[in-house]
Amino acid sequence: MTAEPALSTTPAGGRFSQLIGLSGGGFLPLGLFARLPLAMLTVGVLTLLTAVSQSYAIGGFGAGAVGIGSAMGAPLLGFLADRLGQKPVLITAALANAAAVALVLFLSYSTAGSPEGFTPQAMLWVLLSAWLVGATSPQVGPLARVRWMALVRRAPAERRDAVLDTALSYESTADELTFVLGPALVGLLASFIAPWLPLALAASLTLTLVVLFALHRTVDAVPVLRGGKQTPGLAEAPTDRWLWLTVAVPVLGMVCMGTFFGATQTSLSAFAGEVAADAGGAELAGLLYAVMGLSSAAAALSVAYWPRSLVPRWRWVAAAALMAAMAWLLLLPQGIWPMLVVLFLLGIPVGPTMVTIFTIGGIVAPRRWLGTVMTALASGIVAGTAIGASIAGSLAQNQGYHQAFIVPVVAAFLLFVLGLVTALRLRRAA
């Protein structure tokens, strides 16, 4: 039987040193880089199909299929991880995902090289394979959070909340960094070498890093529900008839968060295309968006040092209120440099809001369904991103980028409202 890692008691060196004591060596970087392939898949399929078909529409359809597949498949993988354990589910998903990526590459190049080209029937098979890529994507981020929620039970009771906040702030920062690094890596490899290389690299990383993540000893800390029976030691709270409504609010919060992300990115494309056409136009949108991602990641790390007196339910309200207030600033800039300043400032409440919603999700989720709830939260971001991008894109096309920026403003306000609902609900339960 694997020995449990002991919690570091080193007060110096920061709270993040405690995470190494809990998880053992190698888990932090492994969890970071094992989720990189997921950040490469959507943009990788978009880049590949656009390159081989010479059609932005076909590339967009392929990327959309990956997103839909991920939103549908993630909760199923989480449910199976709760029922069967993370190890077999992650390894199976890694193998299936690599096979699906290989299928996309084969169908894309064989279709492009055929005399008929991308006929409707051929497109159907390509989109189906792209959907499989999304549906089989190993959910490293959500399942890593499940492991932390199990590991913190080994910490002294008075320190568990602080350690969990530290772990979840690290996880959100890892998400932010990989979703900035992944698309950038795809762009570099596709531009300077070949459009197939990013997906091939993603499949290789999945087969190695995700499998290593699945086999890491921290997986043994997560209780498993087998045959509908609880694993001994997995405590469950008394049944609450409003439980799933309480769980649904954080999921809706993540849908709003994804809507904010998708709408902001799409609106920035329209903004840059109009105000900076001579400096690269819409291509600058990725760099602008990365500024918000970096400040968001840094702010997410800071949550580990926030006072414990600011409990998660009110932390959601406070962070979302600041986010909603600052989102209005998106309507003001008329140039690139003012927009950079606004995006940097706006990222500051975004990271803590996302960390806190994941924390709330872990608080309200039934212990036996943590994997299902965590993957549902991640799926909410994916689904919301598609919603936000489509609404903002339509507004930008028909009415201009100013109207498109209304979408992230509304999404941030809804996050604040959902935070109030959760705060009142949890206060009543407490």
Contacts in CASP RR format, 6 or more apart in sequence:
PFRMAT RR
TARGET T0000
AUTHOR 0000-0000-0000
METHOD contacts of the structure
MODEL  1
MTAEPALSTTPAGGRFSQLIGLSGGGFLPLGLFARLPLAMLTVGVLTLLT
AVSQSYAIGGFGAGAVGIGSAMGAPLLGFLADRLGQKPVLITAALANAAA
VALVLFLSYSTAGSPEGFTPQAMLWVLLSAWLVGATSPQVGPLARVRWMA
LVRRAPAERRDAVLDTALSYESTADELTFVLGPALVGLLASFIAPWLPLA
LAASLTLTLVVLFALHRTVDAVPVLRGGKQTPGLAEAPTDRWLWLTVAVP
VLGMVCMGTFFGATQTSLSAFAGEVAADAGGAELAGLLYAVMGLSSAAAA
LSVAYWPRSLVPRWRWVAAAALMAAMAWLLLLPQGIWPMLVVLFLLGIPV
GPTMVTIFTIGGIVAPRRWLGTVMTALASGIVAGTAIGASIAGSLAQNQG
YHQAFIVPVVAAFLLFVLGLVTALRLRRAA
2 217 0 8 1.000
2 220 0 8 1.000
4 154 0 8 1.000
4 221 0 8 1.000
5 21 0 8 1.000
5 22 0 8 1.000
5 23 0 8 1.000
5 24 0 8 1.000
5 154 0 8 1.000
5 217 0 8 1.000
6 21 0 8 1.000
7 18 0 8 1.000
7 21 0 8 1.000
7 22 0 8 1.000
7 154 0 8 1.000
7 155 0 8 1.000
7 156 0 8 1.000
7 159 0 8 1.000
7 163 0 8 1.000
8 17 0 8 1.000
8 18 0 8 1.000
8 20 0 8 1.000
8 21 0 8 1.000
8 22 0 8 1.000
10 17 0 8 1.000
10 18 0 8 1.000
15 162 0 8 1.000
15 163 0 8 1.000
15 166 0 8 1.000
15 304 0 8 1.000
15 305 0 8 1.000
16 166 0 8 1.000
16 170 0 8 1.000
16 304 0 8 1.000
18 155 0 8 1.000
18 163 0 8 1.000
18 166 0 8 1.000
19 28 0 8 1.000
19 148 0 8 1.000
19 163 0 8 1.000
19 166 0 8 1.000
19 167 0 8 1.000
19 170 0 8 1.000
20 27 0 8 1.000
20 28 0 8 1.000
22 148 0 8 1.000
22 151 0 8 1.000
22 152 0 8 1.000
22 154 0 8 1.000
22 155 0 8 1.000
22 163 0 8 1.000
22 167 0 8 1.000
23 147 0 8 1.000
23 148 0 8 1.000
23 151 0 8 1.000
23 218 0 8 1.000
24 217 0 8 1.000
24 218 0 8 1.000
26 216 0 8 1.000
27 216 0 8 1.000
27 218 0 8 1.000
28 170 0 8 1.000
30 209 0 8 1.000
30 212 0 8 1.000
30 213 0 8 1.000
30 216 0 8 1.000
31 140 0 8 1.000
31 141 0 8 1.000
31 144 0 8 1.000
31 174 0 8 1.000
31 209 0 8 1.000
31 213 0 8 1.000
32 174 0 8 1.000
32 177 0 8 1.000
32 178 0 8 1.000
33 178 0 8 1.000
33 205 0 8 1.000
33 209 0 8 1.000
34 138 0 8 1.000
34 140 0 8 1.000
34 205 0 8 1.000
34 209 0 8 1.000
34 210 0 8 1.000
34 212 0 8 1.000
34 213 0 8 1.000
35 140 0 8 1.000
35 141 0 8 1.000
35 144 0 8 1.000
35 174 0 8 1.000
35 175 0 8 1.000
35 178 0 8 1.000
36 178 0 8 1.000
36 181 0 8 1.000
36 182 0 8 1.000
36 185 0 8 1.000
36 202 0 8 1.000
36 205 0 8 1.000
36 209 0 8 1.000
37 97 0 8 1.000
37 137 0 8 1.000
37 138 0 8 1.000
37 202 0 8 1.000
37 203 0 8 1.000
37 205 0 8 1.000
37 206 0 8 1.000
37 209 0 8 1.000
37 210 0 8 1.000
38 70 0 8 1.000
38 137 0 8 1.000
38 138 0 8 1.000
38 139 0 8 1.000
38 140 0 8 1.000
38 178 0 8 1.000
39 178 0 8 1.000
39 179 0 8 1.000
39 181 0 8 1.000
39 182 0 8 1.000
39 183 0 8 1.000
40 182 0 8 1.000
40 183 0 8 1.000
40 185 0 8 1.000
40 186 0 8 1.000
40 198 0 8 1.000
40 199 0 8 1.000
40 201 0 8 1.000
40 202 0 8 1.000
41 66 0 8 1.000
41 70 0 8 1.000
41 101 0 8 1.000
41 133 0 8 1.000
41 134 0 8 1.000
41 137 0 8 1.000
41 199 0 8 1.000
41 202 0 8 1.000
42 63 0 8 1.000
42 64 0 8 1.000
42 66 0 8 1.000
42 67 0 8 1.000
42 70 0 8 1.000
43 63 0 8 1.000
43 182 0 8 1.000
43 183 0 8 1.000
43 186 0 8 1.000
43 187 0 8 1.000
43 198 0 8 1.000
44 63 0 8 1.000
44 186 0 8 1.000
44 190 0 8 1.000
44 198 0 8 1.000
44 199 0 8 1.000
44 202 0 8 1.000
45 59 0 8 1.000
45 62 0 8 1.000
45 63 0 8 1.000
45 65 0 8 1.000
45 66 0 8 1.000
45 104 0 8 1.000
45 130 0 8 1.000
45 133 0 8 1.000
45 199 0 8 1.000
46 59 0 8 1.000
46 60 0 8 1.000
46 62 0 8 1.000
46 63 0 8 1.000
47 186 0 8 1.000
47 187 0 8 1.000
47 190 0 8 1.000
47 195 0 8 1.000
47 198 0 8 1.000
48 104 0 8 1.000
48 105 0 8 1.000
48 108 0 8 1.000
48 190 0 8 1.000
48 195 0 8 1.000
48 196 0 8 1.000
48 198 0 8 1.000
48 199 0 8 1.000
49 55 0 8 1.000
49 58 0 8 1.000
49 59 0 8 1.000
49 60 0 8 1.000
49 61 0 8 1.000
49 62 0 8 1.000
49 63 0 8 1.000
49 108 0 8 1.000
49 126 0 8 1.000
49 130 0 8 1.000
50 56 0 8 1.000
50 58 0 8 1.000
50 59 0 8 1.000
50 60 0 8 1.000
51 190 0 8 1.000
51 195 0 8 1.000
52 108 0 8 1.000
52 109 0 8 1.000
52 111 0 8 1.000
52 112 0 8 1.000
52 195 0 8 1.000
53 59 0 8 1.000
53 108 0 8 1.000
53 112 0 8 1.000
53 118 0 8 1.000
55 118 0 8 1.000
58 118 0 8 1.000
58 123 0 8 1.000
58 126 0 8 1.000
61 123 0 8 1.000
61 127 0 8 1.000
62 126 0 8 1.000
62 127 0 8 1.000
62 130 0 8 1.000
63 130 0 8 1.000
64 130 0 8 1.000
64 386 0 8 1.000
65 127 0 8 1.000
65 128 0 8 1.000
65 130 0 8 1.000
65 131 0 8 1.000
65 134 0 8 1.000
66 130 0 8 1.000
66 131 0 8 1.000
66 133 0 8 1.000
66 134 0 8 1.000
67 134 0 8 1.000
67 382 0 8 1.000
67 386 0 8 1.000
68 131 0 8 1.000
68 134 0 8 1.000
68 386 0 8 1.000
69 131 0 8 1.000
69 132 0 8 1.000
69 133 0 8 1.000
69 134 0 8 1.000
69 135 0 8 1.000
70 134 0 8 1.000
70 135 0 8 1.000
70 137 0 8 1.000
70 379 0 8 1.000
70 382 0 8 1.000
71 379 0 8 1.000
71 380 0 8 1.000
71 382 0 8 1.000
71 383 0 8 1.000
71 386 0 8 1.000
72 135 0 8 1.000
72 379 0 8 1.000
73 134 0 8 1.000
73 135 0 8 1.000
73 136 0 8 1.000
73 137 0 8 1.000
73 379 0 8 1.000
74 137 0 8 1.000
74 139 0 8 1.000
74 142 0 8 1.000
74 375 0 8 1.000
74 376 0 8 1.000
74 378 0 8 1.000
74 379 0 8 1.000
74 382 0 8 1.000
75 372 0 8 1.000
75 375 0 8 1.000
75 376 0 8 1.000
75 379 0 8 1.000
76 135 0 8 1.000
77 89 0 8 1.000
77 93 0 8 1.000
77 138 0 8 1.000
77 139 0 8 1.000
77 375 0 8 1.000
78 89 0 8 1.000
78 139 0 8 1.000
78 142 0 8 1.000
78 143 0 8 1.000
78 371 0 8 1.000
78 372 0 8 1.000
78 374 0 8 1.000
78 375 0 8 1.000
79 369 0 8 1.000
79 371 0 8 1.000
79 372 0 8 1.000
79 375 0 8 1.000
80 89 0 8 1.000
81 89 0 8 1.000
81 90 0 8 1.000
81 139 0 8 1.000
81 143 0 8 1.000
81 146 0 8 1.000
81 371 0 8 1.000
81 375 0 8 1.000
82 224 0 8 1.000
82 225 0 8 1.000
82 368 0 8 1.000
82 369 0 8 1.000
82 370 0 8 1.000
82 371 0 8 1.000
82 372 0 8 1.000
83 224 0 8 1.000
83 225 0 8 1.000
83 226 0 8 1.000
83 227 0 8 1.000
83 228 0 8 1.000
84 224 0 8 1.000
84 226 0 8 1.000
85 219 0 8 1.000
85 222 0 8 1.000
85 224 0 8 1.000
86 143 0 8 1.000
86 146 0 8 1.000
86 147 0 8 1.000
86 214 0 8 1.000
86 219 0 8 1.000
86 222 0 8 1.000
87 214 0 8 1.000
87 215 0 8 1.000
87 219 0 8 1.000
90 138 0 8 1.000
90 140 0 8 1.000
90 143 0 8 1.000
90 210 0 8 1.000
90 211 0 8 1.000
90 213 0 8 1.000
90 214 0 8 1.000
91 210 0 8 1.000
91 211 0 8 1.000
91 214 0 8 1.000
91 215 0 8 1.000
93 136 0 8 1.000
93 137 0 8 1.000
93 138 0 8 1.000
93 139 0 8 1.000
93 210 0 8 1.000
94 138 0 8 1.000
94 206 0 8 1.000
94 207 0 8 1.000
94 210 0 8 1.000
94 211 0 8 1.000
94 214 0 8 1.000
95 207 0 8 1.000
96 132 0 8 1.000
96 136 0 8 1.000
97 133 0 8 1.000
97 134 0 8 1.000
97 136 0 8 1.000
97 137 0 8 1.000
97 138 0 8 1.000
97 203 0 8 1.000
97 206 0 8 1.000
98 203 0 8 1.000
98 204 0 8 1.000
98 206 0 8 1.000
98 207 0 8 1.000
100 129 0 8 1.000
100 132 0 8 1.000
100 133 0 8 1.000
100 134 0 8 1.000
100 135 0 8 1.000
100 136 0 8 1.000
101 133 0 8 1.000
101 199 0 8 1.000
101 200 0 8 1.000
101 202 0 8 1.000
101 203 0 8 1.000
101 206 0 8 1.000
102 203 0 8 1.000
103 129 0 8 1.000
103 132 0 8 1.000
104 126 0 8 1.000
104 129 0 8 1.000
104 130 0 8 1.000
104 133 0 8 1.000
104 199 0 8 1.000
105 196 0 8 1.000
105 199 0 8 1.000
105 200 0 8 1.000
107 122 0 8 1.000
107 125 0 8 1.000
107 126 0 8 1.000
107 129 0 8 1.000
108 126 0 8 1.000
109 196 0 8 1.000
111 117 0 8 1.000
111 118 0 8 1.000
111 122 0 8 1.000
111 123 0 8 1.000
111 125 0 8 1.000
111 126 0 8 1.000
112 118 0 8 1.000
114 122 0 8 1.000
116 122 0 8 1.000
118 126 0 8 1.000
138 206 0 8 1.000
138 210 0 8 1.000
138 213 0 8 1.000
139 374 0 8 1.000
139 375 0 8 1.000
139 378 0 8 1.000
140 210 0 8 1.000
140 213 0 8 1.000
141 171 0 8 1.000
141 174 0 8 1.000
141 175 0 8 1.000
141 374 0 8 1.000
141 378 0 8 1.000
142 371 0 8 1.000
142 374 0 8 1.000
142 375 0 8 1.000
142 377 0 8 1.000
142 378 0 8 1.000
143 371 0 8 1.000
143 374 0 8 1.000
143 375 0 8 1.000
144 171 0 8 1.000
144 213 0 8 1.000
145 167 0 8 1.000
145 168 0 8 1.000
145 171 0 8 1.000
145 358 0 8 1.000
145 362 0 8 1.000
145 374 0 8 1.000
146 222 0 8 1.000
146 370 0 8 1.000
146 371 0 8 1.000
146 374 0 8 1.000
147 218 0 8 1.000
147 219 0 8 1.000
147 221 0 8 1.000
147 222 0 8 1.000
148 164 0 8 1.000
148 167 0 8 1.000
148 168 0 8 1.000
148 171 0 8 1.000
149 164 0 8 1.000
149 362 0 8 1.000
149 370 0 8 1.000
150 221 0 8 1.000
150 222 0 8 1.000
150 223 0 8 1.000
151 167 0 8 1.000
151 218 0 8 1.000
151 221 0 8 1.000
152 160 0 8 1.000
152 163 0 8 1.000
152 164 0 8 1.000
152 167 0 8 1.000
153 160 0 8 1.000
154 221 0 8 1.000
155 163 0 8 1.000
161 308 0 8 1.000
162 304 0 8 1.000
162 308 0 8 1.000
164 359 0 8 1.000
165 303 0 8 1.000
165 304 0 8 1.000
165 306 0 8 1.000
165 355 0 8 1.000
165 359 0 8 1.000
166 304 0 8 1.000
168 303 0 8 1.000
168 355 0 8 1.000
168 358 0 8 1.000
168 359 0 8 1.000
169 300 0 8 1.000
169 301 0 8 1.000
169 302 0 8 1.000
169 303 0 8 1.000
169 304 0 8 1.000
169 355 0 8 1.000
170 301 0 8 1.000
170 304 0 8 1.000
171 355 0 8 1.000
171 358 0 8 1.000
172 297 0 8 1.000
172 300 0 8 1.000
172 351 0 8 1.000
172 354 0 8 1.000
172 355 0 8 1.000
172 358 0 8 1.000
173 297 0 8 1.000
173 298 0 8 1.000
173 300 0 8 1.000
173 301 0 8 1.000
175 354 0 8 1.000
176 293 0 8 1.000
176 294 0 8 1.000
176 296 0 8 1.000
176 297 0 8 1.000
176 300 0 8 1.000
176 351 0 8 1.000
177 297 0 8 1.000
180 290 0 8 1.000
180 293 0 8 1.000
180 294 0 8 1.000
180 297 0 8 1.000
183 286 0 8 1.000
184 290 0 8 1.000
185 198 0 8 1.000
185 201 0 8 1.000
186 198 0 8 1.000
187 198 0 8 1.000
189 197 0 8 1.000
189 198 0 8 1.000
189 201 0 8 1.000
190 197 0 8 1.000
190 198 0 8 1.000
222 370 0 8 1.000
223 230 0 8 1.000
223 231 0 8 1.000
223 233 0 8 1.000
223 234 0 8 1.000
223 367 0 8 1.000
223 368 0 8 1.000
224 231 0 8 1.000
225 231 0 8 1.000
225 234 0 8 1.000
225 368 0 8 1.000
230 236 0 8 1.000
230 368 0 8 1.000
234 367 0 8 1.000
234 368 0 8 1.000
235 367 0 8 1.000
236 366 0 8 1.000
236 367 0 8 1.000
236 368 0 8 1.000
237 366 0 8 1.000
237 367 0 8 1.000
240 246 0 8 1.000
240 429 0 8 1.000
242 425 0 8 1.000
243 364 0 8 1.000
243 366 0 8 1.000
246 364 0 8 1.000
246 422 0 8 1.000
246 425 0 8 1.000
246 426 0 8 1.000
246 429 0 8 1.000
247 361 0 8 1.000
247 364 0 8 1.000
247 365 0 8 1.000
247 373 0 8 1.000
249 418 0 8 1.000
249 419 0 8 1.000
249 421 0 8 1.000
249 422 0 8 1.000
249 425 0 8 1.000
250 357 0 8 1.000
250 358 0 8 1.000
250 360 0 8 1.000
250 361 0 8 1.000
250 364 0 8 1.000
250 373 0 8 1.000
250 377 0 8 1.000
250 418 0 8 1.000
250 422 0 8 1.000
251 373 0 8 1.000
251 376 0 8 1.000
251 377 0 8 1.000
251 380 0 8 1.000
252 418 0 8 1.000
253 357 0 8 1.000
253 380 0 8 1.000
253 414 0 8 1.000
253 415 0 8 1.000
253 418 0 8 1.000
253 419 0 8 1.000
254 357 0 8 1.000
254 377 0 8 1.000
254 378 0 8 1.000
254 379 0 8 1.000
254 380 0 8 1.000
254 381 0 8 1.000
254 384 0 8 1.000
255 380 0 8 1.000
255 381 0 8 1.000
255 383 0 8 1.000
255 384 0 8 1.000
255 387 0 8 1.000
256 384 0 8 1.000
256 411 0 8 1.000
256 412 0 8 1.000
256 414 0 8 1.000
256 415 0 8 1.000
256 418 0 8 1.000
257 353 0 8 1.000
257 354 0 8 1.000
257 357 0 8 1.000
257 380 0 8 1.000
257 381 0 8 1.000
257 384 0 8 1.000
257 411 0 8 1.000
257 415 0 8 1.000
258 380 0 8 1.000
258 381 0 8 1.000
258 382 0 8 1.000
258 383 0 8 1.000
258 384 0 8 1.000
258 385 0 8 1.000
258 387 0 8 1.000
258 388 0 8 1.000
258 411 0 8 1.000
259 384 0 8 1.000
259 385 0 8 1.000
259 387 0 8 1.000
259 388 0 8 1.000
259 391 0 8 1.000
259 407 0 8 1.000
259 408 0 8 1.000
259 411 0 8 1.000
260 327 0 8 1.000
260 350 0 8 1.000
260 388 0 8 1.000
260 408 0 8 1.000
260 411 0 8 1.000
260 412 0 8 1.000
260 415 0 8 1.000
261 381 0 8 1.000
261 384 0 8 1.000
261 385 0 8 1.000
261 388 0 8 1.000
262 384 0 8 1.000
262 385 0 8 1.000
262 386 0 8 1.000
262 387 0 8 1.000
262 388 0 8 1.000
262 389 0 8 1.000
262 392 0 8 1.000
262 408 0 8 1.000
263 388 0 8 1.000
263 389 0 8 1.000
263 391 0 8 1.000
263 392 0 8 1.000
263 404 0 8 1.000
263 405 0 8 1.000
263 407 0 8 1.000
263 408 0 8 1.000
263 411 0 8 1.000
264 289 0 8 1.000
264 292 0 8 1.000
264 330 0 8 1.000
264 392 0 8 1.000
264 405 0 8 1.000
264 408 0 8 1.000
265 285 0 8 1.000
265 286 0 8 1.000
265 289 0 8 1.000
265 389 0 8 1.000
266 388 0 8 1.000
266 389 0 8 1.000
266 392 0 8 1.000
266 393 0 8 1.000
266 396 0 8 1.000
266 404 0 8 1.000
267 330 0 8 1.000
267 392 0 8 1.000
267 393 0 8 1.000
267 396 0 8 1.000
267 401 0 8 1.000
267 404 0 8 1.000
267 405 0 8 1.000
267 407 0 8 1.000
267 408 0 8 1.000
268 285 0 8 1.000
268 286 0 8 1.000
268 288 0 8 1.000
268 289 0 8 1.000
268 339 0 8 1.000
269 282 0 8 1.000
269 285 0 8 1.000
269 396 0 8 1.000
270 282 0 8 1.000
270 392 0 8 1.000
270 393 0 8 1.000
270 396 0 8 1.000
270 397 0 8 1.000
270 400 0 8 1.000
270 401 0 8 1.000
270 404 0 8 1.000
271 285 0 8 1.000
271 288 0 8 1.000
271 333 0 8 1.000
271 339 0 8 1.000
271 401 0 8 1.000
271 405 0 8 1.000
272 280 0 8 1.000
272 281 0 8 1.000
272 282 0 8 1.000
272 283 0 8 1.000
272 284 0 8 1.000
272 285 0 8 1.000
272 288 0 8 1.000
272 336 0 8 1.000
273 280 0 8 1.000
273 281 0 8 1.000
273 282 0 8 1.000
273 284 0 8 1.000
273 285 0 8 1.000
274 400 0 8 1.000
274 401 0 8 1.000
275 334 0 8 1.000
275 335 0 8 1.000
275 336 0 8 1.000
276 284 0 8 1.000
276 335 0 8 1.000
276 336 0 8 1.000
279 336 0 8 1.000
284 336 0 8 1.000
288 336 0 8 1.000
288 339 0 8 1.000
288 340 0 8 1.000
288 343 0 8 1.000
289 343 0 8 1.000
291 340 0 8 1.000
291 343 0 8 1.000
291 344 0 8 1.000
292 343 0 8 1.000
292 344 0 8 1.000
292 346 0 8 1.000
292 347 0 8 1.000
292 350 0 8 1.000
293 347 0 8 1.000
293 350 0 8 1.000
294 344 0 8 1.000
295 343 0 8 1.000
295 344 0 8 1.000
295 345 0 8 1.000
295 346 0 8 1.000
295 347 0 8 1.000
295 348 0 8 1.000
296 347 0 8 1.000
296 348 0 8 1.000
296 350 0 8 1.000
296 351 0 8 1.000
296 354 0 8 1.000
297 351 0 8 1.000
299 347 0 8 1.000
299 348 0 8 1.000
299 349 0 8 1.000
299 350 0 8 1.000
299 351 0 8 1.000
299 352 0 8 1.000
300 351 0 8 1.000
300 352 0 8 1.000
300 354 0 8 1.000
300 355 0 8 1.000
302 352 0 8 1.000
303 315 0 8 1.000
303 351 0 8 1.000
303 352 0 8 1.000
303 355 0 8 1.000
303 356 0 8 1.000
306 315 0 8 1.000
306 352 0 8 1.000
310 318 0 8 1.000
312 356 0 8 1.000
312 359 0 8 1.000
312 360 0 8 1.000
312 363 0 8 1.000
313 360 0 8 1.000
313 419 0 8 1.000
313 422 0 8 1.000
313 423 0 8 1.000
313 426 0 8 1.000
313 427 0 8 1.000
314 423 0 8 1.000
315 352 0 8 1.000
315 356 0 8 1.000
316 353 0 8 1.000
316 356 0 8 1.000
316 357 0 8 1.000
316 360 0 8 1.000
316 419 0 8 1.000
316 422 0 8 1.000
316 423 0 8 1.000
317 416 0 8 1.000
317 419 0 8 1.000
317 420 0 8 1.000
317 423 0 8 1.000
319 349 0 8 1.000
319 351 0 8 1.000
319 352 0 8 1.000
319 353 0 8 1.000
319 356 0 8 1.000
320 349 0 8 1.000
320 353 0 8 1.000
320 412 0 8 1.000
320 415 0 8 1.000
320 416 0 8 1.000
320 418 0 8 1.000
320 419 0 8 1.000
321 416 0 8 1.000
322 348 0 8 1.000
322 349 0 8 1.000
323 346 0 8 1.000
323 349 0 8 1.000
323 350 0 8 1.000
323 353 0 8 1.000
323 412 0 8 1.000
323 415 0 8 1.000
323 416 0 8 1.000
324 409 0 8 1.000
324 412 0 8 1.000
324 413 0 8 1.000
324 415 0 8 1.000
324 416 0 8 1.000
326 342 0 8 1.000
326 345 0 8 1.000
326 346 0 8 1.000
326 348 0 8 1.000
326 349 0 8 1.000
327 346 0 8 1.000
327 408 0 8 1.000
327 409 0 8 1.000
327 411 0 8 1.000
327 412 0 8 1.000
327 413 0 8 1.000
328 409 0 8 1.000
329 342 0 8 1.000
329 345 0 8 1.000
329 346 0 8 1.000
330 339 0 8 1.000
330 342 0 8 1.000
330 346 0 8 1.000
330 405 0 8 1.000
330 408 0 8 1.000
330 409 0 8 1.000
331 402 0 8 1.000
331 405 0 8 1.000
331 406 0 8 1.000
331 409 0 8 1.000
332 338 0 8 1.000
332 342 0 8 1.000
333 339 0 8 1.000
333 341 0 8 1.000
333 342 0 8 1.000
353 415 0 8 1.000
357 377 0 8 1.000
358 374 0 8 1.000
358 377 0 8 1.000
360 422 0 8 1.000
360 426 0 8 1.000
361 373 0 8 1.000
361 374 0 8 1.000
361 377 0 8 1.000
362 370 0 8 1.000
362 373 0 8 1.000
362 374 0 8 1.000
363 426 0 8 1.000
364 426 0 8 1.000
365 371 0 8 1.000
365 372 0 8 1.000
365 373 0 8 1.000
365 374 0 8 1.000
366 373 0 8 1.000
388 407 0 8 1.000
388 411 0 8 1.000
391 407 0 8 1.000
392 404 0 8 1.000
392 405 0 8 1.000
392 407 0 8 1.000
392 408 0 8 1.000
393 404 0 8 1.000
395 403 0 8 1.000
395 404 0 8 1.000
395 406 0 8 1.000
395 407 0 8 1.000
396 403 0 8 1.000
396 404 0 8 1.000
END
